[in-house]
Amino acid sequence: MKDGPDIAMIASLLGDPARSNMAMALMAGDELSASTLAQEAGVTPPTATGHLNRLVTSGLLRVRRDGRHRYFRIADGDVADAVESLIAI
């Protein structure tokens, strides 16, 4: 097995239409709530929660809790650059 980053795992995360729509919605730089991201992705809130958890666990997104609500953003500039590179392709 090859050492180094698992680009296939990252590609599969962003290759899912719901998760890619969520990432695109966050590219403006704003934090968005889980319910807003569910709407952007066209999925139910429970489905969005599963997708968002995978994106946070992988390090692509960051989450901030405010009471019962969770707000998400792109993790850092490297992730934003990667998403922008995919847009160009």
GUMAR-57029 format. One record per residue: residue in three letters; y, x, z of N, C-alpha, C in turn. Coordinates in steps of 0.001 Angstrom, whole numbers, plus 500000, padded with zeros to 6 digits. Layout:
N
<node residuo="Ala" n_c2="Y" n_c1="X" n_c3="Z" ca_c2="Y" ca_c1="X" ca_c3="Z" c_c2="Y" c_c1="X" c_c3="Z"/>
...
END
This chain:
89
<node residuo="Met" n_c2="498821" n_c1="500840" n_c3="500000" ca_c2="500000" ca_c1="500000" ca_c3="500000" c_c2="501241" c_c1="500883" c_c3="500000"/>
<node residuo="Lys" n_c2="502231" n_c1="500469" n_c3="499308" ca_c2="503492" ca_c1="501209" ca_c3="499195" c_c2="504318" c_c1="501058" c_c3="500460"/>
<node residuo="Asp" n_c2="504917" n_c1="502159" n_c3="500894" ca_c2="505848" ca_c1="502117" ca_c3="502012" c_c2="507224" c_c1="501709" c_c3="501507"/>
<node residuo="Gly" n_c2="508041" n_c1="501173" n_c3="502402" ca_c2="509403" ca_c1="500820" ca_c3="502037" c_c2="509634" c_c1="499330" c_c3="502112"/>
<node residuo="Pro" n_c2="510797" n_c1="498905" n_c3="501622" ca_c2="511156" ca_c1="497489" ca_c3="501722" c_c2="510235" c_c1="496612" c_c3="500888"/>
<node residuo="Asp" n_c2="509998" n_c1="495426" n_c3="501371" ca_c2="509153" ca_c1="494459" ca_c3="500671" c_c2="510050" c_c1="493550" c_c3="499825"/>
<node residuo="Ile" n_c2="510374" n_c1="494028" n_c3="498631" ca_c2="511286" ca_c1="493251" ca_c3="497785" c_c2="510638" c_c1="491963" c_c3="497296"/>
<node residuo="Ala" n_c2="509304" n_c1="491936" n_c3="497215" ca_c2="508638" ca_c1="490705" ca_c3="496787" c_c2="508873" c_c1="489593" c_c3="497807"/>
<node residuo="Met" n_c2="508856" n_c1="489936" n_c3="499092" ca_c2="509089" ca_c1="488939" ca_c3="500135" c_c2="510513" c_c1="488407" c_c3="500038"/>
<node residuo="Ile" n_c2="511491" n_c1="489294" n_c3="499868" ca_c2="512889" ca_c1="488867" ca_c3="499751" c_c2="513076" c_c1="488035" c_c3="498486"/>
<node residuo="Ala" n_c2="512479" n_c1="488480" n_c3="497389" ca_c2="512597" ca_c1="487735" ca_c3="496136" c_c2="511977" c_c1="486344" c_c3="496260"/>
<node residuo="Ser" n_c2="510862" n_c1="486240" n_c3="496968" ca_c2="510238" ca_c1="484923" ca_c3="497115" c_c2="511095" c_c1="484006" c_c3="497982"/>
<node residuo="Leu" n_c2="511780" n_c1="484568" n_c3="498967" ca_c2="512664" ca_c1="483749" ca_c3="499791" c_c2="513810" c_c1="483181" c_c3="498957"/>
<node residuo="Leu" n_c2="514436" n_c1="484026" n_c3="498169" ca_c2="515567" ca_c1="483573" ca_c3="497358" c_c2="515116" c_c1="482857" c_c3="496091"/>
<node residuo="Gly" n_c2="513838" n_c1="482988" n_c3="495749" ca_c2="513313" ca_c1="482322" ca_c3="494557" c_c2="513057" c_c1="480839" c_c3="494760"/>
<node residuo="Asp" n_c2="513022" n_c1="480402" n_c3="496005" ca_c2="512836" ca_c1="478985" ca_c3="496289" c_c2="514147" c_c1="478248" c_c3="496001"/>
<node residuo="Pro" n_c2="514115" n_c1="477163" n_c3="495235" ca_c2="515364" ca_c1="476475" ca_c3="494879" c_c2="516197" c_c1="476025" c_c3="496078"/>
<node residuo="Ala" n_c2="515577" n_c1="475489" n_c3="497100" ca_c2="516348" ca_c1="475023" ca_c3="498262" c_c2="517028" c_c1="476197" c_c3="498956"/>
<node residuo="Arg" n_c2="516290" n_c1="477284" n_c3="499165" ca_c2="516883" ca_c1="478439" ca_c3="499852" c_c2="517945" c_c1="479108" c_c3="499002"/>
<node residuo="Ser" n_c2="517747" n_c1="479167" n_c3="497697" ca_c2="518778" ca_c1="479779" ca_c3="496849" c_c2="520045" c_c1="478913" c_c3="496830"/>
<node residuo="Asn" n_c2="519886" n_c1="477595" n_c3="496852" ca_c2="521069" ca_c1="476723" ca_c3="496927" c_c2="521812" c_c1="476917" c_c3="498244"/>
<node residuo="Met" n_c2="521077" n_c1="477116" n_c3="499319" ca_c2="521716" ca_c1="477385" ca_c3="500612" c_c2="522481" c_c1="478702" c_c3="500567"/>
<node residuo="Ala" n_c2="521851" n_c1="479727" n_c3="500025" ca_c2="522516" ca_c1="481034" ca_c3="499926" c_c2="523766" c_c1="480933" c_c3="499065"/>
<node residuo="Met" n_c2="523680" n_c1="480218" n_c3="497955" ca_c2="524846" ca_c1="480069" ca_c3="497088" c_c2="525978" c_c1="479333" c_c3="497800"/>
<node residuo="Ala" n_c2="525641" n_c1="478324" n_c3="498594" ca_c2="526666" ca_c1="477579" ca_c3="499329" c_c2="527380" c_c1="478480" c_c3="500332"/>
<node residuo="Leu" n_c2="526677" n_c1="479487" n_c3="500829" ca_c2="527261" ca_c1="480388" ca_c3="501824" c_c2="528031" c_c1="481557" c_c3="501201"/>
<node residuo="Met" n_c2="527957" n_c1="481708" n_c3="499908" ca_c2="528594" ca_c1="482853" ca_c3="499256" c_c2="530120" c_c1="482816" c_c3="499329"/>
<node residuo="Ala" n_c2="530703" n_c1="481682" n_c3="499624" ca_c2="532164" ca_c1="481616" ca_c3="499774" c_c2="532631" c_c1="482320" c_c3="501040"/>
<node residuo="Gly" n_c2="531685" n_c1="482652" n_c3="501914" ca_c2="532027" ca_c1="483388" ca_c3="503117" c_c2="532200" c_c1="482532" c_c3="504350"/>
<node residuo="Asp" n_c2="532125" n_c1="481226" n_c3="504191" ca_c2="532280" ca_c1="480332" ca_c3="505335" c_c2="530961" c_c1="480164" c_c3="506072"/>
<node residuo="Glu" n_c2="531055" n_c1="479824" n_c3="507354" ca_c2="529880" ca_c1="479397" ca_c3="508094" c_c2="529673" c_c1="477920" c_c3="507792"/>
<node residuo="Leu" n_c2="528429" n_c1="477523" n_c3="507598" ca_c2="528120" ca_c1="476121" ca_c3="507338" c_c2="527042" c_c1="475644" c_c3="508298"/>
<node residuo="Ser" n_c2="527110" n_c1="474375" n_c3="508649" ca_c2="526129" ca_c1="473798" ca_c3="509558" c_c2="524798" c_c1="473583" c_c3="508841"/>
<node residuo="Ala" n_c2="523771" n_c1="473433" n_c3="509636" ca_c2="522446" ca_c1="473177" ca_c3="509079" c_c2="522439" c_c1="471877" c_c3="508281"/>
<node residuo="Ser" n_c2="523145" n_c1="470856" n_c3="508760" ca_c2="523156" ca_c1="469584" ca_c3="508028" c_c2="523883" c_c1="469713" c_c3="506690"/>
<node residuo="Thr" n_c2="524956" n_c1="470472" n_c3="506661" ca_c2="525663" ca_c1="470707" ca_c3="505397" c_c2="524771" c_c1="471464" c_c3="504428"/>
<node residuo="Leu" n_c2="524057" n_c1="472454" n_c3="504918" ca_c2="523166" ca_c1="473231" ca_c3="504060" c_c2="521987" c_c1="472392" c_c3="503570"/>
<node residuo="Ala" n_c2="521526" n_c1="471448" n_c3="504392" ca_c2="520471" ca_c1="470531" ca_c3="503947" c_c2="520966" c_c1="469717" c_c3="502759"/>
<node residuo="Gln" n_c2="522200" n_c1="469230" n_c3="502848" ca_c2="522782" ca_c1="468462" ca_c3="501738" c_c2="522922" c_c1="469327" c_c3="500496"/>
<node residuo="Glu" n_c2="523407" n_c1="470555" n_c3="500667" ca_c2="523573" ca_c1="471466" ca_c3="499524" c_c2="522233" c_c1="471751" c_c3="498845"/>
<node residuo="Ala" n_c2="521181" n_c1="471822" n_c3="499640" ca_c2="519857" ca_c1="472140" ca_c3="499102" c_c2="519113" c_c1="470915" c_c3="498595"/>
<node residuo="Gly" n_c2="519612" n_c1="469723" n_c3="498957" ca_c2="518939" ca_c1="468504" ca_c3="498544" c_c2="517626" c_c1="468262" c_c3="499277"/>
<node residuo="Val" n_c2="517581" n_c1="468673" n_c3="500547" ca_c2="516375" ca_c1="468499" ca_c3="501352" c_c2="516727" c_c1="467785" c_c3="502656"/>
<node residuo="Thr" n_c2="515721" n_c1="467314" n_c3="503353" ca_c2="515934" ca_c1="466663" ca_c3="504639" c_c2="516298" c_c1="467711" c_c3="505692"/>
<node residuo="Pro" n_c2="516970" n_c1="467292" n_c3="506765" ca_c2="517305" ca_c1="468251" ca_c3="507818" c_c2="516110" c_c1="469012" c_c3="508400"/>
<node residuo="Pro" n_c2="514955" n_c1="468360" n_c3="508655" ca_c2="513825" ca_c1="469150" ca_c3="509161" c_c2="513334" c_c1="470205" c_c3="508165"/>
<node residuo="Thr" n_c2="513352" n_c1="469856" n_c3="506889" ca_c2="512952" ca_c1="470833" ca_c3="505865" c_c2="513949" c_c1="471972" c_c3="505820"/>
<node residuo="Ala" n_c2="515226" n_c1="471657" n_c3="505912" ca_c2="516264" ca_c1="472692" ca_c3="505918" c_c2="516082" c_c1="473633" c_c3="507099"/>
<node residuo="Thr" n_c2="515733" n_c1="473089" n_c3="508252" ca_c2="515523" ca_c1="473924" ca_c3="509438" c_c2="514444" c_c1="474971" c_c3="509183"/>
<node residuo="Gly" n_c2="513362" n_c1="474559" n_c3="508555" ca_c2="512295" ca_c1="475514" ca_c3="508227" c_c2="512779" c_c1="476603" c_c3="507287"/>
<node residuo="His" n_c2="513503" n_c1="476211" n_c3="506248" ca_c2="514033" ca_c1="477185" ca_c3="505295" c_c2="515023" c_c1="478132" c_c3="505982"/>
<node residuo="Leu" n_c2="515912" n_c1="477581" n_c3="506773" ca_c2="516920" ca_c1="478404" ca_c3="507446" c_c2="516286" c_c1="479381" c_c3="508430"/>
<node residuo="Asn" n_c2="515261" n_c1="478934" n_c3="509138" ca_c2="514566" ca_c1="479841" ca_c3="510061" c_c2="513961" c_c1="481023" c_c3="509325"/>
<node residuo="Arg" n_c2="513391" n_c1="480776" n_c3="508156" ca_c2="512817" ca_c1="481874" ca_c3="507358" c_c2="513905" c_c1="482845" c_c3="506902"/>
<node residuo="Leu" n_c2="515053" n_c1="482313" n_c3="506492" ca_c2="516145" ca_c1="483175" ca_c3="506034" c_c2="516746" c_c1="483989" c_c3="507177"/>
<node residuo="Val" n_c2="516821" n_c1="483409" n_c3="508359" ca_c2="517329" ca_c1="484143" ca_c3="509529" c_c2="516321" c_c1="485203" c_c3="509956"/>
<node residuo="Thr" n_c2="515048" n_c1="484838" n_c3="510031" ca_c2="514005" ca_c1="485779" ca_c3="510443" c_c2="513934" c_c1="486980" c_c3="509509"/>
<node residuo="Ser" n_c2="514158" n_c1="486748" n_c3="508230" ca_c2="514104" ca_c1="487837" ca_c3="507249" c_c2="515342" c_c1="488720" c_c3="507283"/>
<node residuo="Gly" n_c2="516393" n_c1="488274" n_c3="507969" ca_c2="517626" ca_c1="489059" ca_c3="508036" c_c2="518636" c_c1="488741" c_c3="506950"/>
<node residuo="Leu" n_c2="518362" n_c1="487718" n_c3="506143" ca_c2="519300" ca_c1="487371" ca_c3="505078" c_c2="520473" c_c1="486547" c_c3="505589"/>
<node residuo="Leu" n_c2="520248" n_c1="485768" n_c3="506633" ca_c2="521308" ca_c1="484956" ca_c3="507225" c_c2="521448" c_c1="485280" c_c3="508706"/>
<node residuo="Arg" n_c2="522615" n_c1="484979" n_c3="509235" ca_c2="522890" ca_c1="485048" ca_c3="510672" c_c2="523191" c_c1="483627" c_c3="511136"/>
<node residuo="Val" n_c2="522910" n_c1="483373" n_c3="512395" ca_c2="523142" ca_c1="482042" ca_c3="512946" c_c2="523985" c_c1="482160" c_c3="514210"/>
<node residuo="Arg" n_c2="524874" n_c1="481181" n_c3="514383" ca_c2="525692" ca_c1="481082" ca_c3="515594" c_c2="525481" c_c1="479687" c_c3="516155"/>
<node residuo="Arg" n_c2="525153" n_c1="479638" n_c3="517425" ca_c2="524948" ca_c1="478347" ca_c3="518079" c_c2="526236" c_c1="477908" c_c3="518760"/>
<node residuo="Asp" n_c2="526519" n_c1="476622" n_c3="518618" ca_c2="527670" ca_c1="476023" ca_c3="519288" c_c2="527194" c_c1="474681" c_c3="519840"/>
<node residuo="Gly" n_c2="526740" n_c1="474693" n_c3="521094" ca_c2="526146" ca_c1="473490" ca_c3="521666" c_c2="524864" c_c1="473159" c_c3="520941"/>
<node residuo="Arg" n_c2="524770" n_c1="471933" n_c3="520454" ca_c2="523578" ca_c1="471498" ca_c3="519720" c_c2="523574" c_c1="471961" c_c3="518276"/>
<node residuo="His" n_c2="524698" n_c1="472407" n_c3="517789" ca_c2="524834" ca_c1="472737" ca_c3="516371" c_c2="524580" c_c1="474223" c_c3="516122"/>
<node residuo="Arg" n_c2="524088" n_c1="474478" n_c3="514912" ca_c2="523896" ca_c1="475860" ca_c3="514469" c_c2="524685" c_c1="476050" c_c3="513177"/>
<node residuo="Tyr" n_c2="525366" n_c1="477188" n_c3="513106" ca_c2="526180" ca_c1="477512" ca_c3="511936" c_c2="525657" c_c1="478805" c_c3="511332"/>
<node residuo="Phe" n_c2="525512" n_c1="478809" n_c3="510026" ca_c2="524884" ca_c1="479912" ca_c3="509319" c_c2="525887" c_c1="480613" c_c3="508419"/>
<node residuo="Arg" n_c2="525622" n_c1="481903" n_c3="508190" ca_c2="526427" ca_c1="482688" ca_c3="507263" c_c2="525534" c_c1="483767" c_c3="506657"/>
<node residuo="Ile" n_c2="525985" n_c1="484319" n_c3="505547" ca_c2="525291" ca_c1="485463" ca_c3="504946" c_c2="525320" c_c1="486601" c_c3="505964"/>
<node residuo="Ala" n_c2="524215" n_c1="487306" n_c3="506100" ca_c2="524074" ca_c1="488305" ca_c3="507166" c_c2="525079" c_c1="489443" c_c3="507065"/>
<node residuo="Asp" n_c2="525281" n_c1="489959" n_c3="505863" ca_c2="526201" ca_c1="491092" ca_c3="505714" c_c2="526540" c_c1="491300" c_c3="504243"/>
<node residuo="Gly" n_c2="527352" n_c1="492296" n_c3="504005" ca_c2="527794" ca_c1="492583" ca_c3="502637" c_c2="526669" c_c1="492983" c_c3="501706"/>
<node residuo="Asp" n_c2="525651" n_c1="493647" n_c3="502237" ca_c2="524518" ca_c1="494034" ca_c3="501386" c_c2="523784" c_c1="492806" c_c3="500851"/>
<node residuo="Val" n_c2="523614" n_c1="491805" n_c3="501703" ca_c2="522951" ca_c1="490566" ca_c3="501258" c_c2="523826" c_c1="489863" c_c3="500222"/>
<node residuo="Ala" n_c2="525115" n_c1="489787" n_c3="500489" ca_c2="526034" ca_c1="489159" ca_c3="499534" c_c2="526000" c_c1="489897" c_c3="498199"/>
<node residuo="Asp" n_c2="525978" n_c1="491224" n_c3="498237" ca_c2="525913" ca_c1="492007" ca_c3="497001" c_c2="524624" c_c1="491725" c_c3="496241"/>
<node residuo="Ala" n_c2="523520" n_c1="491599" n_c3="496961" ca_c2="522232" ca_c1="491326" ca_c3="496316" c_c2="522252" c_c1="489971" c_c3="495636"/>
<node residuo="Val" n_c2="522796" n_c1="488960" n_c3="496319" ca_c2="522872" ca_c1="487619" ca_c3="495735" c_c2="523789" c_c1="487650" c_c3="494509"/>
<node residuo="Glu" n_c2="524922" n_c1="488333" n_c3="494610" ca_c2="525821" ca_c1="488448" ca_c3="493449" c_c2="525127" c_c1="489142" c_c3="492291"/>
<node residuo="Ser" n_c2="524320" n_c1="490148" n_c3="492574" ca_c2="523580" ca_c1="490835" ca_c3="491500" c_c2="522604" c_c1="489896" c_c3="490826"/>
<node residuo="Leu" n_c2="521960" n_c1="489046" n_c3="491606" ca_c2="521040" ca_c1="488074" ca_c3="491014" c_c2="521773" c_c1="487066" c_c3="490142"/>
<node residuo="Ile" n_c2="522970" n_c1="486698" n_c3="490550" ca_c2="523779" ca_c1="485767" ca_c3="489749" c_c2="524064" c_c1="486380" c_c3="488379"/>
<node residuo="Ala" n_c2="524341" n_c1="487664" n_c3="488360" ca_c2="524674" ca_c1="488342" ca_c3="487103" c_c2="523497" c_c1="488388" c_c3="486134"/>
<node residuo="Ile" n_c2="522305" n_c1="488379" n_c3="486668" ca_c2="521113" ca_c1="488421" ca_c3="485816" c_c2="520907" c_c1="487055" c_c3="485195"/>
END
